[in-house]
């Protein structure tokens, strides 16, 4: 999963860089080029923010799932401990 996120990040970064270079080298007046760059930067910023929100939400979901698993494991451990104590008491 970590590699997937890294690949997406590199792809987005490359796309942004490629778009910026293409706009800078395009035969258009400077003001128009700067306006295009500003619009592209705003779109990119929004995309990155949305991706960040999705990653944050997924992280929260994973945290909650891990917490639930840990609670279940603690409960199972406690049950096992009680069973073991009961068996020891019965032997004594």
C-alpha distances in whole Angstrom, upper triangle without the diagonal:
4,5,5,6,9,10,11,12,14,15,17,18,20,21,23,24,26,27,29,30,31,33,35,36,37,41,41,43,41,42,40,37,37,36,34,32,32,31,28,27,28,25,23,23,23,20,18,19,18,15,15,17,14,11,14,15,12,12,15,15,12,15,18,16,16,20,21,20,21,24,25,25,27,29,29,30,33,34,34,36,39,39,40,42,44,44,46,48,49,50,52
4,5,5,6,9,10,11,12,14,16,17,18,20,21,23,24,26,27,29,30,32,33,35,36,40,40,42,40,40,39,36,35,35,33,30,31,30,27,26,26,25,22,22,22,19,17,18,18,14,14,16,14,11,14,16,13,12,16,16,14,16,19,18,17,20,22,21,22,26,26,26,28,31,31,31,34,36,36,37,40,41,41,43,45,46,47,49,51,51,53
4,5,5,6,9,10,10,12,14,15,16,18,20,21,22,24,26,27,28,30,31,33,34,38,38,40,38,39,38,34,34,34,32,29,30,30,26,25,26,25,21,22,23,19,17,20,19,16,16,19,16,14,17,18,16,15,19,19,17,19,22,21,21,24,26,25,26,29,30,29,32,34,34,34,37,39,38,40,43,44,44,46,48,48,49,52,54,54,56
4,5,5,6,9,10,10,12,14,15,16,18,20,21,22,24,26,27,29,30,31,33,36,37,39,37,37,36,33,32,33,30,28,28,27,24,23,24,22,19,20,20,17,15,18,17,13,14,17,14,12,15,17,14,15,18,18,16,19,22,21,21,24,26,25,26,29,30,30,32,34,34,35,38,39,39,41,44,44,45,47,49,49,51,53,54,55,57
4,5,5,6,9,10,11,12,14,15,17,18,20,21,23,24,26,27,29,30,31,35,35,37,35,35,34,31,30,30,28,25,26,25,22,21,22,20,17,17,17,14,12,14,14,10,11,13,11,9,12,14,12,12,16,17,15,18,20,20,20,23,25,24,26,29,30,30,32,34,34,35,38,39,40,41,44,45,45,47,49,50,51,53,55,56,57
4,5,5,6,9,10,10,12,14,15,16,18,20,21,22,24,26,27,28,30,34,34,36,34,34,33,30,29,30,27,25,25,25,22,20,22,20,17,17,19,16,13,16,16,12,13,16,15,12,15,17,15,15,19,20,18,20,23,23,23,26,28,27,28,31,32,32,34,37,37,37,40,42,42,43,46,47,47,49,51,52,53,55,57,58,59
4,5,5,6,9,10,10,12,14,15,16,18,20,21,22,24,26,27,28,32,32,34,33,33,32,29,29,29,26,24,25,24,21,20,22,20,17,18,19,16,14,17,17,13,15,18,16,14,18,19,17,18,22,22,21,23,26,25,25,28,30,29,31,34,34,34,37,39,39,40,43,44,44,46,48,49,49,52,54,54,55,58,59,60,62
4,5,5,6,8,10,10,12,14,15,16,18,20,21,22,24,26,27,30,31,32,31,31,29,27,26,26,24,22,22,21,18,17,19,16,13,15,15,12,11,14,13,10,12,15,13,12,15,17,16,17,20,20,20,22,25,24,25,28,29,29,31,33,34,34,37,39,39,40,43,44,45,46,49,50,50,52,54,55,56,58,60,61,62
4,5,5,6,9,10,11,12,14,15,17,18,20,21,23,24,26,29,29,31,29,29,28,25,24,25,22,20,20,20,17,15,17,15,12,13,14,11,9,12,13,10,11,14,13,12,15,17,16,17,20,21,20,22,25,25,26,28,30,30,31,34,35,35,37,40,40,41,43,45,45,47,49,50,51,53,55,56,57,59,61,62,63
4,6,5,6,8,10,10,12,14,15,16,18,20,21,22,24,28,28,30,28,29,28,24,24,25,22,20,21,21,17,16,18,17,13,15,17,14,12,16,16,13,14,18,17,16,19,21,20,20,24,25,24,26,29,29,29,31,33,33,34,37,38,38,40,43,43,43,46,48,48,49,52,53,53,55,58,58,59,61,63,64,65
4,5,5,6,9,10,10,12,14,15,16,18,20,21,22,26,26,28,27,28,26,23,23,23,20,18,20,19,16,15,17,15,12,15,16,13,12,16,16,13,15,18,17,16,20,21,20,21,25,25,25,27,30,29,30,33,34,34,36,38,39,39,42,44,44,45,48,49,49,51,54,54,55,57,59,60,61,63,65,65,67
4,5,5,6,9,10,11,12,14,15,16,18,20,21,25,25,26,25,25,23,21,20,20,18,15,17,16,12,12,14,12,8,11,12,9,8,12,13,11,13,16,15,15,18,20,19,20,23,24,24,26,29,29,30,32,34,34,36,38,39,40,42,44,44,45,48,49,50,51,54,55,56,58,60,60,61,64,65,66,68
4,5,5,6,9,10,11,12,14,15,17,18,20,24,24,25,23,24,23,20,19,20,17,15,16,16,13,11,14,13,9,11,14,11,10,14,15,13,14,18,18,17,19,22,22,22,25,26,26,28,31,31,31,34,36,36,37,40,41,41,43,45,46,47,49,51,51,53,55,56,57,59,61,62,63,65,67,67,69
4,5,5,6,8,10,10,12,14,15,16,18,22,22,24,23,24,22,19,19,20,17,15,17,17,13,13,16,15,12,14,16,14,13,17,18,16,18,21,21,20,23,25,24,25,28,29,29,31,34,34,34,37,39,38,40,42,44,44,46,48,49,49,52,53,54,55,58,59,59,61,63,64,65,67,69,70,71
4,5,5,6,9,10,10,12,14,15,16,20,20,22,21,22,20,17,17,18,15,13,15,14,11,11,14,12,9,13,14,12,12,16,16,15,17,20,20,20,23,25,24,25,28,29,29,31,34,34,35,37,39,39,41,43,44,45,47,49,49,50,53,54,55,56,59,60,60,63,64,65,66,69,70,71,73
4,5,5,6,9,10,11,12,14,15,19,19,20,19,19,18,15,14,15,12,10,12,12,8,8,11,10,7,10,13,11,11,14,16,15,16,19,20,20,22,24,25,26,28,30,30,31,34,35,35,38,40,40,41,44,45,45,47,49,50,51,53,55,56,57,59,61,61,63,65,66,67,69,71,72,73
4,5,5,6,9,10,11,12,14,18,18,20,18,19,18,14,15,16,14,11,13,14,11,10,14,13,11,13,16,15,14,17,19,18,19,22,23,22,25,27,27,28,31,32,32,34,37,37,37,40,42,42,43,46,47,47,49,52,52,53,55,57,58,59,61,63,63,65,67,68,69,71,73,74,75
4,5,5,6,9,10,11,12,16,17,19,18,19,18,14,15,17,13,11,15,15,11,12,16,14,12,15,18,16,16,20,21,20,22,25,25,24,27,29,29,30,33,34,34,36,39,39,39,42,44,44,45,48,49,49,51,54,54,55,57,59,59,61,63,64,65,67,69,70,71,73,75,75,77
4,6,5,6,9,10,10,14,14,16,15,16,14,11,12,13,10,8,12,11,8,10,13,12,10,14,16,15,15,19,20,19,21,24,24,25,27,29,29,30,33,34,34,36,39,39,40,42,44,45,46,48,50,50,52,54,55,56,58,60,60,62,64,65,66,68,70,71,72,74,76,77,78
4,5,5,6,9,10,13,13,15,13,14,13,9,10,12,9,6,10,11,8,9,12,12,11,14,16,16,16,19,21,20,22,25,25,26,28,30,30,31,34,35,36,37,40,41,41,43,45,46,47,49,51,51,53,55,56,57,59,61,62,63,65,67,67,69,71,72,73,75,77,78,79
4,5,5,6,8,12,13,15,13,16,14,11,12,14,12,10,13,14,12,13,16,16,15,17,20,19,19,22,24,23,25,28,28,28,31,33,33,34,37,38,38,40,42,43,44,46,48,48,49,52,53,54,55,58,58,59,62,63,64,65,68,69,69,71,73,74,75,77,79,80,81
4,5,5,6,10,11,14,13,15,13,10,12,14,11,10,14,14,12,13,17,16,15,18,20,20,20,24,25,24,26,29,29,30,32,34,34,35,38,39,39,41,44,44,45,47,49,49,51,53,54,55,57,59,60,61,63,65,65,67,69,70,71,73,75,76,77,79,80,81,83
4,5,5,8,8,10,10,12,10,6,9,10,7,7,11,11,10,12,15,15,14,17,19,19,20,23,24,24,26,29,29,30,32,34,35,36,38,40,40,42,44,45,46,48,50,50,52,54,55,56,58,60,61,62,64,66,66,68,70,71,72,74,76,77,78,80,82,83,84
4,6,8,8,10,9,11,10,7,8,11,10,8,12,14,12,13,17,17,17,19,21,21,22,25,26,26,28,30,31,32,34,36,37,37,40,41,42,43,46,47,47,49,52,52,53,56,57,57,59,61,62,63,65,67,68,69,72,73,73,75,77,78,79,81,83,84,85
4,6,8,11,10,13,12,9,12,14,12,12,15,17,15,17,20,20,19,22,24,24,25,28,29,29,30,33,34,34,36,39,39,40,43,44,44,46,48,49,50,52,54,54,55,58,59,60,61,64,64,65,68,69,70,71,74,75,75,77,79,80,81,83,85,86,87
4,6,9,10,12,10,8,11,13,11,12,15,16,15,17,20,19,19,22,24,24,25,28,29,29,31,34,34,35,37,39,39,41,43,44,45,47,49,50,50,53,55,55,56,59,60,61,63,65,65,66,69,70,71,72,75,76,76,78,80,81,82,85,86,87,89
4,7,9,12,10,9,12,14,13,14,17,18,17,19,22,22,23,25,27,27,28,31,32,32,34,37,37,38,40,42,43,44,47,48,48,50,52,53,54,56,58,59,60,62,64,64,66,68,69,70,72,74,74,76,78,79,80,82,84,85,86,88,90,91,92
4,6,8,7,6,10,11,10,12,15,15,16,18,20,20,21,24,25,26,27,30,31,31,33,35,36,37,39,41,42,43,45,47,48,49,51,52,53,55,57,58,59,62,63,64,65,67,68,69,72,73,74,76,78,79,80,82,84,85,86,88,89,91,92
4,6,5,6,9,10,11,12,14,16,17,18,20,21,22,24,26,27,28,30,32,33,34,36,37,38,40,42,43,44,46,48,49,50,52,54,55,56,58,59,60,63,64,65,67,69,70,71,73,74,75,77,79,80,81,83,85,86,87,89,91,92,93
4,5,5,6,8,10,10,12,14,15,16,18,20,20,22,24,25,26,28,30,31,32,34,36,36,38,40,41,42,44,46,47,48,50,52,52,54,56,57,58,60,62,63,64,66,68,68,70,72,73,74,77,78,79,80,83,84,85,87,88,90,91
4,5,5,6,9,10,10,12,14,15,16,18,20,21,23,24,25,27,29,30,31,33,35,36,37,39,40,41,43,45,46,47,49,51,52,53,55,56,57,59,61,62,63,65,67,68,70,71,73,74,76,77,78,80,82,83,84,86,88,89,90
4,5,5,6,9,10,11,12,14,15,17,18,20,21,22,24,26,27,28,30,32,33,34,36,37,39,40,42,43,45,46,48,49,50,52,54,55,56,58,60,61,62,64,66,67,69,70,71,73,75,76,77,79,81,82,83,85,87,88,89
4,5,5,6,9,10,10,12,14,15,16,18,20,21,22,24,26,26,28,30,31,32,34,36,37,38,40,42,43,44,46,47,48,50,52,53,54,56,58,59,60,62,64,64,66,68,69,70,73,74,75,77,79,80,81,83,84,86,87
4,5,5,6,9,10,10,12,14,15,16,18,20,20,22,24,25,26,28,30,31,32,34,36,36,38,40,41,42,44,46,47,48,51,52,53,55,56,57,59,61,62,63,65,67,68,69,71,72,73,75,77,78,79,81,83,84,85
4,5,5,6,9,10,11,12,14,15,17,18,20,21,23,24,25,27,29,30,31,33,35,36,37,39,40,42,43,45,46,48,50,51,52,54,55,57,58,60,61,62,64,66,67,68,70,72,73,74,76,78,79,80,82,84,85
4,5,5,6,8,10,11,12,14,15,16,18,20,21,22,24,26,27,28,30,32,33,34,36,37,39,40,42,43,44,46,48,49,50,52,54,55,56,58,60,61,63,64,65,67,69,70,71,73,75,76,77,79,81,82,83
4,5,5,6,8,10,10,12,14,15,16,18,20,21,22,24,25,26,28,30,31,32,34,36,37,38,40,41,42,44,46,47,48,50,52,53,54,56,58,58,60,62,63,64,67,68,69,71,73,74,75,77,78,80,81
4,5,5,6,9,10,10,12,14,15,16,18,20,21,22,24,25,26,28,30,31,33,35,36,37,39,40,41,43,45,46,47,49,51,52,53,55,57,58,59,61,62,63,65,67,68,69,71,73,74,76,77,79,80
4,5,5,6,9,10,11,12,14,15,17,18,20,21,23,24,26,27,29,30,32,33,35,36,38,39,40,42,44,45,46,48,50,51,52,54,55,57,58,60,61,63,65,66,67,69,70,72,73,75,76,78,79
4,5,5,6,8,10,10,12,14,15,16,18,20,21,22,24,26,27,28,30,31,33,34,36,37,38,40,42,43,44,46,48,49,50,52,54,55,57,58,59,61,63,64,65,67,69,70,71,73,75,76,77
4,5,5,6,9,10,10,12,14,15,16,18,20,21,22,24,25,26,28,30,31,32,34,36,37,38,40,41,43,44,46,47,49,51,52,53,55,57,58,59,61,62,63,65,67,68,69,71,73,74,75
4,5,5,6,9,10,10,12,14,15,16,18,20,21,22,24,25,27,29,30,31,33,35,36,37,39,40,42,43,45,46,48,49,51,52,54,55,57,58,60,61,62,64,66,67,68,70,72,73,75
4,5,5,6,9,10,11,12,14,15,17,18,20,21,23,24,26,27,29,30,32,33,34,36,38,39,40,42,44,45,46,48,49,51,52,54,55,57,59,60,61,63,64,66,67,69,70,72,73
4,5,5,6,8,10,10,12,14,15,16,18,20,21,22,24,26,27,28,30,31,32,34,36,37,38,40,42,43,44,46,48,49,51,52,53,55,57,58,59,61,63,64,65,67,69,70,71
4,5,5,6,9,10,10,12,14,15,16,18,20,21,22,24,25,27,28,30,31,33,35,36,37,39,40,41,43,45,46,47,49,51,52,53,55,57,58,59,61,63,64,65,67,68,70
4,5,5,6,9,10,10,12,14,15,16,18,20,21,23,24,25,27,29,30,31,33,35,36,37,39,40,42,43,45,46,48,50,51,52,54,56,57,58,60,61,63,64,66,68,69
4,5,5,6,9,10,11,12,14,15,16,18,20,21,22,24,26,27,28,30,32,33,34,36,37,39,40,42,43,45,46,48,49,51,53,54,55,57,58,60,61,63,64,66,67
4,5,5,6,9,10,10,12,14,15,16,18,20,21,22,24,25,26,28,30,31,32,34,36,37,38,40,42,43,45,46,47,49,51,52,53,55,57,58,59,61,63,64,65
4,5,5,6,9,10,10,12,14,15,16,18,20,21,23,24,25,27,29,30,31,33,35,36,37,39,40,42,43,45,46,47,49,51,52,53,55,57,58,60,61,63,64
4,5,5,6,9,10,11,12,14,15,17,18,20,21,23,24,26,27,29,30,32,33,35,36,38,39,41,42,44,45,46,48,50,51,53,54,56,57,58,60,62,63
4,5,5,6,9,10,11,12,14,15,16,18,20,21,22,24,26,27,28,30,32,33,34,36,37,39,40,42,43,45,47,48,49,51,52,54,55,57,58,60,61
4,5,5,6,9,10,10,12,14,15,16,18,20,21,22,24,26,27,28,30,31,33,34,36,37,39,40,42,43,45,46,47,49,51,52,53,55,57,58,59
4,5,5,6,9,10,11,12,14,15,17,18,20,21,23,24,26,27,29,30,31,33,35,36,37,39,41,42,44,45,46,48,49,51,52,54,56,57,58
4,5,5,6,9,10,11,12,14,15,16,18,20,21,23,24,26,27,28,30,32,33,34,36,38,39,40,42,44,45,47,48,49,51,52,54,56,57
4,5,5,6,9,10,10,12,14,15,16,18,20,21,22,24,26,27,28,30,31,32,34,36,37,39,40,42,43,45,46,48,49,51,52,54,55
4,5,5,6,9,10,10,12,14,15,16,18,20,21,22,24,26,27,29,30,31,33,35,36,37,39,41,42,43,45,47,48,49,51,53,54
4,5,5,6,9,10,11,12,14,15,17,18,20,21,23,24,26,27,29,30,32,33,35,36,38,39,41,42,44,45,47,48,50,51,53
4,5,5,6,9,10,10,12,14,15,16,18,20,21,22,24,26,27,28,30,32,33,34,36,37,39,41,42,43,45,46,48,50,51
4,5,5,6,9,10,10,12,14,15,16,18,20,21,22,24,26,27,28,30,31,33,35,36,37,39,40,42,43,45,46,48,49
4,5,5,6,9,10,10,12,14,15,16,18,20,21,23,24,26,27,29,30,31,33,35,36,37,39,41,42,43,45,47,48
4,5,5,6,9,10,11,12,14,15,17,18,20,21,23,24,26,27,29,30,32,33,35,36,38,39,41,42,44,45,47
4,5,5,6,9,10,10,12,14,15,16,18,20,21,22,24,26,27,28,30,31,33,34,36,37,39,40,42,43,45
4,5,5,6,9,10,10,12,14,15,16,18,20,21,22,24,26,27,29,30,31,33,35,36,37,39,41,42,43
4,5,5,6,9,10,11,12,14,15,16,18,20,21,23,24,26,27,29,30,32,33,35,36,37,39,41,42
4,5,5,6,9,10,11,12,14,15,17,18,20,21,23,24,26,27,29,30,32,33,35,36,38,39,41
4,5,5,6,9,10,10,12,14,15,16,18,20,21,22,24,26,27,28,30,31,33,34,36,38,39
4,5,5,6,9,10,11,12,14,15,16,18,20,21,23,24,26,27,29,30,31,33,35,36,38
4,5,5,6,9,10,11,12,14,15,17,18,20,21,23,24,26,27,29,30,32,33,35,36
4,5,5,6,9,10,10,12,14,15,16,18,20,21,22,24,26,27,28,30,32,33,35
4,5,5,6,9,10,10,12,14,15,16,18,20,21,22,24,26,27,28,30,32,33
4,5,5,6,9,10,11,12,14,15,17,18,20,21,23,24,26,27,29,31,32
4,5,5,6,9,10,11,12,14,15,17,18,20,21,23,24,26,27,29,31
4,5,5,6,9,10,11,12,14,15,16,18,20,21,22,24,26,27,29
4,5,5,6,9,10,10,12,14,15,16,18,20,21,22,24,26,27
4,5,5,6,9,10,11,12,14,15,17,18,20,21,23,25,26
4,5,5,6,9,10,11,12,14,15,17,18,20,21,23,25
4,5,5,6,9,10,10,12,14,15,16,18,20,21,23
4,5,5,6,9,10,11,12,14,15,16,18,20,21
4,5,5,6,9,10,11,12,14,15,17,19,20
4,5,5,6,9,10,11,12,14,15,17,19
4,5,5,6,9,10,11,12,14,15,17
4,5,5,6,9,10,10,12,14,15
4,5,5,6,9,10,11,13,14
4,5,5,6,9,10,11,13
4,5,5,6,9,10,11
4,5,5,6,9,10
4,5,5,6,9
4,5,5,6
4,5,5
4,6
4
